[in-house]
Amino acid sequence: MTFLTFRFAPSPNGELHLGHAYSALLNQQLASEVDAHLLLRIEDIDTTRCTPEFEAGIYRDLEWLGVDWEEPVRRQSEHFSAYQTALDRLIAENLVYPAFMSRGDIRAFISDRERRGRDWPRDPDGVPLYPAVDKTLPREERDIRIAQGAPFAWRLDVAAALARIGSDLFWTEFEDTTLSATRSIAARPQDWGDVILARRDIPTSYHLSVVLDDALQGVTHVVRGMDLFQATAVQRLLQELLGLPHPAYFHHRLIFGPDGRKLSKSLKDTGLTALRAAGATPQDIRRMVGL
């Protein structure tokens, strides 16, 4: 018997807002309609920005909304060793490389090329692709730099990874909230360039940790915002490289603020805590997000 599993996976680096409420409530609604499990995952790999206070606020807000989840809650910061094991495998297979360029180095390199009239490629979010000049460094020089303590990040060699796969990548996307119609989406991870899989100060990345967590937790349906639609291509590539199962996806509409921009913790949009303090009820929140 196959069990269906959904998950809601917020990061405790700020207060939940209406966009999070919509995603959590939609996950609960869809899971209930197909008699599936609903898991809560705390994605706290960024230990500098994520705090216990914000994590406690997540539980408080979800309980107030009436969202139920199954225990135990998986906290990513407790599983760095699992992510390291996967990274070590990719290192051993020469599918990642140490990238030594700082943000300043990257900006200077790209600015120089653009001054010479070259249009530098950008990822789907509009960020310039990593120059990847250190991908050509001899192994001996890489080892020397690492031994000398030079800071670096591990980046996925997307070209090598795609060559290893040797076939086109696709993922299954549900077309609407009924989860009754699907389409096949062609994945183009090369559009993101050589993405980071482990940072200088964080021993993993969102892409690496999320595919491992989804596989380890048996997640069959990923329901999340449209802002992550394009990123699915990188995750599908990692799933293939690591031999992981891949769930079906539904990328739901985003909730926008009065000024038309996407809600964001970093921009201090009105959070659920403030709305509750102002007298809003869970029913009010459901109406505000269109549920």
Secondary structure, DSSP 4 states (H G I P E B T S, - for coil): -PPPEEEE---SSS--BHHHHHHHHHHHHHHHHTT-EEEEEE----TTT--HHHHHHHHHHHHHHT---EEEEEEGGG-HHHHHHHHHHHHHTT-EEEE---HHHHHHHHHHHHHTT----B-TTSPBPP--GGGGS-HHHHHHHHHTT---EEEE-HHHHHHHH-S-EEEEEE-STT---EEEEEE-GGGG-S-EEE-SSSSS-HHHHHHHHHHHTT--EEEEEGGGTTTHHHHHHHHHHHT----EEEEEPPPB-TTSPBP-TTTTPPBHHHHHHTT--HHHHHHHTT-
